[in-house]
Amino acid sequence: MLAGDPAGAAAALAEALDDMVRVFGDDHDHTRTARYELARWRAQSPASAAVSRAVHKARRMFI
């Protein structure tokens, strides 16, 4: 369904990430992994501003 569609994959993962934050919290390993994967998928799409925001937020979680 999302093969070859980085923007679609990022959108689907963003929805899942919202749920993970709500269920597990911001500091949970699953949430952190999803945030990393979201940044990775966004990096493959042309929306570079979204990439920058996602990477910045993911980095703050690990520092």
PyMOL commands that set and color helices and strands:
alter all, ss='L'
color gray80, all
select helices_A, chain A and resi 6-24+29-43+48-62
alter helices_A, ss='H'
color red, helices_A
deselect
rebuild
show_as cartoon
